[in-house]
Amino acid sequence: MIIEDFCMYCGACAGVCNVDAIQVQELKIVVNDEKCVKCGLCVDICPVHALTLE
């Protein structure tokens, strides 16, 4: 889940995603839940802690 109030749209999460489940689109982060394997790499790399696993 993305906490949009924290997100800086830096794209670090998309860059680390091994299954290409995260896209940055015009100041919005889009996560494809069908592709996401819940590995947590995006949560760990986010500099502002704007991502969580559900």
PDB file of N, CA, C and O in Angstrom:
ATOM      1  N   MET A   1       0.841  -1.177   0.000  1.00  0.00           N
ATOM      2  CA  MET A   1       0.000   0.000   0.000  1.00  0.00           C
ATOM      3  C   MET A   1       0.887   1.241   0.000  1.00  0.00           C
ATOM      4  O   MET A   1       1.948   1.261   0.624  1.00  0.00           O
ATOM      5  N   ILE A   2       0.445   2.252  -0.694  1.00  0.00           N
ATOM      6  CA  ILE A   2       1.190   3.496  -0.806  1.00  0.00           C
ATOM      7  C   ILE A   2       0.552   4.556   0.088  1.00  0.00           C
ATOM      8  O   ILE A   2      -0.656   4.784   0.029  1.00  0.00           O
ATOM      9  N   ILE A   3       1.365   5.196   0.908  1.00  0.00           N
ATOM     10  CA  ILE A   3       0.904   6.318   1.721  1.00  0.00           C
ATOM     11  C   ILE A   3       1.237   7.573   0.910  1.00  0.00           C
ATOM     12  O   ILE A   3       2.349   8.096   0.979  1.00  0.00           O
ATOM     13  N   GLU A   4       0.268   8.036   0.156  1.00  0.00           N
ATOM     14  CA  GLU A   4       0.507   9.099  -0.815  1.00  0.00           C
ATOM     15  C   GLU A   4       0.935  10.415  -0.192  1.00  0.00           C
ATOM     16  O   GLU A   4       1.602  11.211  -0.852  1.00  0.00           O
ATOM     17  N   ASP A   5       0.575  10.665   1.049  1.00  0.00           N
ATOM     18  CA  ASP A   5       0.996  11.903   1.710  1.00  0.00           C
ATOM     19  C   ASP A   5       2.503  11.924   1.943  1.00  0.00           C
ATOM     20  O   ASP A   5       3.086  13.000   2.078  1.00  0.00           O
ATOM     21  N   PHE A   6       3.142  10.763   1.992  1.00  0.00           N
ATOM     22  CA  PHE A   6       4.582  10.671   2.224  1.00  0.00           C
ATOM     23  C   PHE A   6       5.379  10.558   0.922  1.00  0.00           C
ATOM     24  O   PHE A   6       6.525  11.002   0.855  1.00  0.00           O
ATOM     25  N   CYS A   7       4.782   9.973  -0.098  1.00  0.00           N
ATOM     26  CA  CYS A   7       5.493   9.621  -1.333  1.00  0.00           C
ATOM     27  C   CYS A   7       6.049  10.857  -2.036  1.00  0.00           C
ATOM     28  O   CYS A   7       5.354  11.860  -2.199  1.00  0.00           O
ATOM     29  N   MET A   8       7.323  10.766  -2.451  1.00  0.00           N
ATOM     30  CA  MET A   8       7.998  11.835  -3.197  1.00  0.00           C
ATOM     31  C   MET A   8       8.077  11.508  -4.680  1.00  0.00           C
ATOM     32  O   MET A   8       8.624  12.292  -5.456  1.00  0.00           O
ATOM     33  N   TYR A   9       7.536  10.353  -5.088  1.00  0.00           N
ATOM     34  CA  TYR A   9       7.533   9.916  -6.483  1.00  0.00           C
ATOM     35  C   TYR A   9       8.945   9.840  -7.056  1.00  0.00           C
ATOM     36  O   TYR A   9       9.181  10.187  -8.213  1.00  0.00           O
ATOM     37  N   CYS A  10       9.874   9.381  -6.228  1.00  0.00           N
ATOM     38  CA  CYS A  10      11.269   9.303  -6.659  1.00  0.00           C
ATOM     39  C   CYS A  10      11.534   8.116  -7.580  1.00  0.00           C
ATOM     40  O   CYS A  10      12.503   8.120  -8.339  1.00  0.00           O
ATOM     41  N   GLY A  11      10.668   7.092  -7.516  1.00  0.00           N
ATOM     42  CA  GLY A  11      10.815   5.932  -8.381  1.00  0.00           C
ATOM     43  C   GLY A  11      11.760   4.861  -7.876  1.00  0.00           C
ATOM     44  O   GLY A  11      11.998   3.871  -8.568  1.00  0.00           O
ATOM     45  N   ALA A  12      12.299   5.041  -6.687  1.00  0.00           N
ATOM     46  CA  ALA A  12      13.215   4.034  -6.134  1.00  0.00           C
ATOM     47  C   ALA A  12      12.522   2.681  -6.021  1.00  0.00           C
ATOM     48  O   ALA A  12      13.132   1.644  -6.282  1.00  0.00           O
ATOM     49  N   CYS A  13      11.271   2.691  -5.638  1.00  0.00           N
ATOM     50  CA  CYS A  13      10.520   1.437  -5.483  1.00  0.00           C
ATOM     51  C   CYS A  13      10.372   0.721  -6.825  1.00  0.00           C
ATOM     52  O   CYS A  13      10.534  -0.497  -6.902  1.00  0.00           O
ATOM     53  N   ALA A  14      10.065   1.473  -7.876  1.00  0.00           N
ATOM     54  CA  ALA A  14       9.914   0.879  -9.203  1.00  0.00           C
ATOM     55  C   ALA A  14      11.245   0.323  -9.703  1.00  0.00           C
ATOM     56  O   ALA A  14      11.281  -0.719 -10.357  1.00  0.00           O
ATOM     57  N   GLY A  15      12.327   1.015  -9.398  1.00  0.00           N
ATOM     58  CA  GLY A  15      13.640   0.578  -9.846  1.00  0.00           C
ATOM     59  C   GLY A  15      14.114  -0.713  -9.203  1.00  0.00           C
ATOM     60  O   GLY A  15      14.897  -1.453  -9.799  1.00  0.00           O
ATOM     61  N   VAL A  16      13.650  -0.989  -8.003  1.00  0.00           N
ATOM     62  CA  VAL A  16      14.100  -2.179  -7.284  1.00  0.00           C
ATOM     63  C   VAL A  16      13.149  -3.370  -7.487  1.00  0.00           C
ATOM     64  O   VAL A  16      13.496  -4.494  -7.124  1.00  0.00           O
ATOM     65  N   CYS A  17      11.990  -3.152  -8.045  1.00  0.00           N
ATOM     66  CA  CYS A  17      10.988  -4.216  -8.194  1.00  0.00           C
ATOM     67  C   CYS A  17      11.426  -5.230  -9.252  1.00  0.00           C
ATOM     68  O   CYS A  17      11.574  -4.894 -10.427  1.00  0.00           O
ATOM     69  N   ASN A  18      11.629  -6.470  -8.817  1.00  0.00           N
ATOM     70  CA  ASN A  18      12.102  -7.533  -9.710  1.00  0.00           C
ATOM     71  C   ASN A  18      11.036  -8.068 -10.651  1.00  0.00           C
ATOM     72  O   ASN A  18      11.366  -8.718 -11.643  1.00  0.00           O
ATOM     73  N   VAL A  19       9.772  -7.813 -10.366  1.00  0.00           N
ATOM     74  CA  VAL A  19       8.696  -8.345 -11.198  1.00  0.00           C
ATOM     75  C   VAL A  19       7.946  -7.243 -11.958  1.00  0.00           C
ATOM     76  O   VAL A  19       6.883  -7.490 -12.526  1.00  0.00           O
ATOM     77  N   ASP A  20       8.503  -6.038 -11.963  1.00  0.00           N
ATOM     78  CA  ASP A  20       7.936  -4.898 -12.694  1.00  0.00           C
ATOM     79  C   ASP A  20       6.481  -4.635 -12.307  1.00  0.00           C
ATOM     80  O   ASP A  20       5.633  -4.400 -13.168  1.00  0.00           O
ATOM     81  N   ALA A  21       6.203  -4.679 -11.009  1.00  0.00           N
ATOM     82  CA  ALA A  21       4.850  -4.474 -10.514  1.00  0.00           C
ATOM     83  C   ALA A  21       4.567  -3.029 -10.135  1.00  0.00           C
ATOM     84  O   ALA A  21       3.433  -2.690  -9.798  1.00  0.00           O
ATOM     85  N   ILE A  22       5.581  -2.175 -10.185  1.00  0.00           N
ATOM     86  CA  ILE A  22       5.413  -0.783  -9.759  1.00  0.00           C
ATOM     87  C   ILE A  22       5.778   0.150 -10.912  1.00  0.00           C
ATOM     88  O   ILE A  22       6.826   0.005 -11.541  1.00  0.00           O
ATOM     89  N   GLN A  23       4.904   1.099 -11.169  1.00  0.00           N
ATOM     90  CA  GLN A  23       5.122   2.097 -12.211  1.00  0.00           C
ATOM     91  C   GLN A  23       4.923   3.492 -11.626  1.00  0.00           C
ATOM     92  O   GLN A  23       4.064   3.691 -10.767  1.00  0.00           O
ATOM     93  N   VAL A  24       5.711   4.453 -12.090  1.00  0.00           N
ATOM     94  CA  VAL A  24       5.526   5.853 -11.725  1.00  0.00           C
ATOM     95  C   VAL A  24       4.831   6.523 -12.908  1.00  0.00           C
ATOM     96  O   VAL A  24       5.358   6.546 -14.020  1.00  0.00           O
ATOM     97  N   GLN A  25       3.643   7.066 -12.654  1.00  0.00           N
ATOM     98  CA  GLN A  25       2.863   7.688 -13.717  1.00  0.00           C
ATOM     99  C   GLN A  25       2.375   9.056 -13.277  1.00  0.00           C
ATOM    100  O   GLN A  25       1.478   9.155 -12.439  1.00  0.00           O
ATOM    101  N   GLU A  26       2.952  10.106 -13.830  1.00  0.00           N
ATOM    102  CA  GLU A  26       2.523  11.484 -13.565  1.00  0.00           C
ATOM    103  C   GLU A  26       2.201  11.756 -12.100  1.00  0.00           C
ATOM    104  O   GLU A  26       1.043  11.973 -11.744  1.00  0.00           O
ATOM    105  N   LEU A  27       3.202  11.746 -11.274  1.00  0.00           N
ATOM    106  CA  LEU A  27       3.074  11.994  -9.841  1.00  0.00           C
ATOM    107  C   LEU A  27       2.116  11.028  -9.152  1.00  0.00           C
ATOM    108  O   LEU A  27       1.346  11.411  -8.271  1.00  0.00           O
ATOM    109  N   LYS A  28       2.181   9.787  -9.568  1.00  0.00           N
ATOM    110  CA  LYS A  28       1.388   8.738  -8.949  1.00  0.00           C
ATOM    111  C   LYS A  28       2.161   7.425  -9.070  1.00  0.00           C
ATOM    112  O   LYS A  28       2.728   7.118 -10.119  1.00  0.00           O
ATOM    113  N   ILE A  29       2.172   6.669  -7.995  1.00  0.00           N
ATOM    114  CA  ILE A  29       2.770   5.340  -8.010  1.00  0.00           C
ATOM    115  C   ILE A  29       1.641   4.331  -8.174  1.00  0.00           C
ATOM    116  O   ILE A  29       0.664   4.356  -7.426  1.00  0.00           O
ATOM    117  N   VAL A  30       1.777   3.446  -9.151  1.00  0.00           N
ATOM    118  CA  VAL A  30       0.759   2.441  -9.415  1.00  0.00           C
ATOM    119  C   VAL A  30       1.368   1.068  -9.174  1.00  0.00           C
ATOM    120  O   VAL A  30       2.384   0.717  -9.773  1.00  0.00           O
ATOM    121  N   VAL A  31       0.740   0.293  -8.293  1.00  0.00           N
ATOM    122  CA  VAL A  31       1.198  -1.060  -7.986  1.00  0.00           C
ATOM    123  C   VAL A  31       0.219  -2.057  -8.591  1.00  0.00           C
ATOM    124  O   VAL A  31      -0.984  -2.006  -8.332  1.00  0.00           O
ATOM    125  N   ASN A  32       0.756  -2.959  -9.398  1.00  0.00           N
ATOM    126  CA  ASN A  32      -0.048  -4.030  -9.969  1.00  0.00           C
ATOM    127  C   ASN A  32      -0.059  -5.176  -8.967  1.00  0.00           C
ATOM    128  O   ASN A  32       0.922  -5.910  -8.847  1.00  0.00           O
ATOM    129  N   ASP A  33      -1.159  -5.327  -8.255  1.00  0.00           N
ATOM    130  CA  ASP A  33      -1.257  -6.340  -7.200  1.00  0.00           C
ATOM    131  C   ASP A  33      -1.157  -7.765  -7.742  1.00  0.00           C
ATOM    132  O   ASP A  33      -0.744  -8.672  -7.020  1.00  0.00           O
ATOM    133  N   GLU A  34      -1.528  -7.967  -8.995  1.00  0.00           N
ATOM    134  CA  GLU A  34      -1.440  -9.299  -9.587  1.00  0.00           C
ATOM    135  C   GLU A  34       0.011  -9.719  -9.832  1.00  0.00           C
ATOM    136  O   GLU A  34       0.342 -10.902  -9.753  1.00  0.00           O
ATOM    137  N   LYS A  35       0.868  -8.749 -10.128  1.00  0.00           N
ATOM    138  CA  LYS A  35       2.289  -9.037 -10.354  1.00  0.00           C
ATOM    139  C   LYS A  35       3.101  -9.067  -9.057  1.00  0.00           C
ATOM    140  O   LYS A  35       4.094  -9.788  -8.955  1.00  0.00           O
ATOM    141  N   CYS A  36       2.676  -8.285  -8.076  1.00  0.00           N
ATOM    142  CA  CYS A  36       3.430  -8.125  -6.832  1.00  0.00           C
ATOM    143  C   CYS A  36       3.545  -9.455  -6.083  1.00  0.00           C
ATOM    144  O   CYS A  36       2.549 -10.149  -5.874  1.00  0.00           O
ATOM    145  N   VAL A  37       4.771  -9.801  -5.680  1.00  0.00           N
ATOM    146  CA  VAL A  37       5.019 -11.044  -4.938  1.00  0.00           C
ATOM    147  C   VAL A  37       5.273 -10.772  -3.459  1.00  0.00           C
ATOM    148  O   VAL A  37       5.654 -11.677  -2.717  1.00  0.00           O
ATOM    149  N   LYS A  38       5.062  -9.534  -3.033  1.00  0.00           N
ATOM    150  CA  LYS A  38       5.189  -9.141  -1.619  1.00  0.00           C
ATOM    151  C   LYS A  38       6.575  -9.447  -1.038  1.00  0.00           C
ATOM    152  O   LYS A  38       6.691  -9.915   0.094  1.00  0.00           O
ATOM    153  N   CYS A  39       7.609  -9.182  -1.818  1.00  0.00           N
ATOM    154  CA  CYS A  39       8.976  -9.461  -1.362  1.00  0.00           C
ATOM    155  C   CYS A  39       9.477  -8.427  -0.357  1.00  0.00           C
ATOM    156  O   CYS A  39      10.346  -8.731   0.460  1.00  0.00           O
ATOM    157  N   GLY A  40       8.934  -7.199  -0.409  1.00  0.00           N
ATOM    158  CA  GLY A  40       9.316  -6.163   0.538  1.00  0.00           C
ATOM    159  C   GLY A  40      10.497  -5.306   0.122  1.00  0.00           C
ATOM    160  O   GLY A  40      10.889  -4.412   0.871  1.00  0.00           O
ATOM    161  N   LEU A  41      11.076  -5.546  -1.043  1.00  0.00           N
ATOM    162  CA  LEU A  41      12.216  -4.732  -1.482  1.00  0.00           C
ATOM    163  C   LEU A  41      11.835  -3.256  -1.619  1.00  0.00           C
ATOM    164  O   LEU A  41      12.621  -2.374  -1.272  1.00  0.00           O
ATOM    165  N   CYS A  42      10.652  -2.996  -2.114  1.00  0.00           N
ATOM    166  CA  CYS A  42      10.211  -1.608  -2.287  1.00  0.00           C
ATOM    167  C   CYS A  42      10.023  -0.916  -0.932  1.00  0.00           C
ATOM    168  O   CYS A  42      10.331   0.266  -0.779  1.00  0.00           O
ATOM    169  N   VAL A  43       9.523  -1.657   0.029  1.00  0.00           N
ATOM    170  CA  VAL A  43       9.334  -1.107   1.378  1.00  0.00           C
ATOM    171  C   VAL A  43      10.686  -0.737   1.976  1.00  0.00           C
ATOM    172  O   VAL A  43      10.832   0.322   2.586  1.00  0.00           O
ATOM    173  N   ASP A  44      11.668  -1.608   1.800  1.00  0.00           N
ATOM    174  CA  ASP A  44      13.003  -1.381   2.359  1.00  0.00           C
ATOM    175  C   ASP A  44      13.735  -0.215   1.699  1.00  0.00           C
ATOM    176  O   ASP A  44      14.489   0.492   2.367  1.00  0.00           O
ATOM    177  N   ILE A  45      13.526  -0.002   0.396  1.00  0.00           N
ATOM    178  CA  ILE A  45      14.283   1.021  -0.333  1.00  0.00           C
ATOM    179  C   ILE A  45      13.664   2.410  -0.225  1.00  0.00           C
ATOM    180  O   ILE A  45      14.353   3.403  -0.459  1.00  0.00           O
ATOM    181  N   CYS A  46      12.394   2.504   0.120  1.00  0.00           N
ATOM    182  CA  CYS A  46      11.702   3.797   0.151  1.00  0.00           C
ATOM    183  C   CYS A  46      12.331   4.723   1.197  1.00  0.00           C
ATOM    184  O   CYS A  46      12.357   4.397   2.383  1.00  0.00           O
ATOM    185  N   PRO A  47      12.839   5.882   0.750  1.00  0.00           N
ATOM    186  CA  PRO A  47      13.521   6.785   1.683  1.00  0.00           C
ATOM    187  C   PRO A  47      12.594   7.500   2.664  1.00  0.00           C
ATOM    188  O   PRO A  47      13.051   8.026   3.679  1.00  0.00           O
ATOM    189  N   VAL A  48      11.288   7.523   2.365  1.00  0.00           N
ATOM    190  CA  VAL A  48      10.351   8.237   3.235  1.00  0.00           C
ATOM    191  C   VAL A  48       9.300   7.300   3.847  1.00  0.00           C
ATOM    192  O   VAL A  48       8.311   7.760   4.418  1.00  0.00           O
ATOM    193  N   HIS A  49       9.516   6.015   3.727  1.00  0.00           N
ATOM    194  CA  HIS A  49       8.642   4.998   4.330  1.00  0.00           C
ATOM    195  C   HIS A  49       7.185   5.162   3.880  1.00  0.00           C
ATOM    196  O   HIS A  49       6.258   5.110   4.688  1.00  0.00           O
ATOM    197  N   ALA A  50       7.012   5.362   2.567  1.00  0.00           N
ATOM    198  CA  ALA A  50       5.673   5.574   2.008  1.00  0.00           C
ATOM    199  C   ALA A  50       5.017   4.280   1.527  1.00  0.00           C
ATOM    200  O   ALA A  50       3.899   4.310   1.014  1.00  0.00           O
ATOM    201  N   LEU A  51       5.696   3.152   1.687  1.00  0.00           N
ATOM    202  CA  LEU A  51       5.146   1.880   1.245  1.00  0.00           C
ATOM    203  C   LEU A  51       5.036   0.912   2.400  1.00  0.00           C
ATOM    204  O   LEU A  51       5.890   0.871   3.286  1.00  0.00           O
ATOM    205  N   THR A  52       3.974   0.138   2.375  1.00  0.00           N
ATOM    206  CA  THR A  52       3.784  -0.926   3.355  1.00  0.00           C
ATOM    207  C   THR A  52       3.277  -2.163   2.629  1.00  0.00           C
ATOM    208  O   THR A  52       2.711  -2.054   1.541  1.00  0.00           O
ATOM    209  N   LEU A  53       3.469  -3.312   3.208  1.00  0.00           N
ATOM    210  CA  LEU A  53       2.887  -4.542   2.668  1.00  0.00           C
ATOM    211  C   LEU A  53       1.575  -4.806   3.383  1.00  0.00           C
ATOM    212  O   LEU A  53       1.466  -4.593   4.591  1.00  0.00           O
ATOM    213  N   GLU A  54       0.596  -5.261   2.652  1.00  0.00           N
ATOM    214  CA  GLU A  54      -0.696  -5.580   3.262  1.00  0.00           C
ATOM    215  C   GLU A  54      -0.766  -7.050   3.567  1.00  0.00           C
ATOM    216  O   GLU A  54      -1.775  -7.526   4.087  1.00  0.00           O
TER     217      GLU A  54
END
